[in-house]
Amino acid sequence: MIGYRRHGHSEVDDPTVTQPLALQSESRHHPPLWELYAEDAGMEDEAQARATEVKADYDAGQKRAGSITKKPTMRDLPNYWDGYFGGRHKASTKRKQAVRARN
């Protein structure tokens, strides 16, 4: 079982910084938990209607607060990393690794 947080470690972090790319892709395409519960309970329509209401309330609150919601781009490194092109690691020395069971 693999656990994940769609929105990072504290639900406000950018998970693209801490999660492997494959897990990010799976997390992005995995349905939210409330949708899975609604499907199991046979309440998809009611749950979707409630989600729409909550989203409308959230958007109205954001508009009243006058805040701009914008996801930060965390993939861009600060300028002081521009001159860095790798360290002592050489890809040619990388070896395939695996866990083997003992007999």
Secondary structure, 3 states (H helix, E strand, C coil): CCCCCCCCCCCCCCHHHHCCHHHHHHHHHCCCHHHHHHHHHCCHHHHHHHHHHHHHHHHHHHHHHCCCCCCCCCCCCCHHHCCCCCCCCCHHHCCCCCCCCCC
